[in-house]
Each structure stands twice: as structure tokens, then as C-alpha cells.
Amino acid sequence: MENQEELKAHLIATDAEYRALSDRHSQLKQELASIESKEHMTLEDEDREHEIKKQKLKLKDQMNEILSRHRLQRSEERRVGKE
């Protein structure tokens, strides 16, 4: 059975939708780190920080949905294979 990180790596390699979501999540993570590293954040920075966090959560939800679908599919394939 694949662990969580192996499954993520597999999906990044084989699933274009998951890979695109993961890439975008990484970009936002870098942008967020850049904003949060500022000594003094402006109101615009705070607004952008909030927006990035919302976008990251949405992407994470979408990625988790793909992970769940993939696990269910794998489970079903194993069940059918045993019959």
C-alpha cells in the first residue's frame, strides 16, 4: 500500500490536473513566504496574504479530492482483483 507522500508523488507524475494544482499551490506558498518575510506588511500585503491563504486551502481541498478518488479507485481495483 502506498503512503501519502508516495501517492502524491505518483499523482504529480501521472495526473495532469493534480500536478497543475500542486504547482499552483507551491507558487502560492512561495509568494506567501515572501510576503510574510517582510518586516512591515502593508494593508495590501495583508489583503494579499489573506487571499493567498484562501486560494491555498481551495487548492488543497481539490488535491485531497483527487487523492480520495484515487484511493477509492485503487481499493476497488484490489477488491475486484481478489474475486
Secondary structure, 3 states (H helix, E strand, C coil): CCCHHHHHHHHHHHCHHHHHHHHHHHHHHHHHHHHHCCCCCCHHHHHHHHHHHHHHHHHHHHHHHHHHHHHHHHHHHHHHHHC
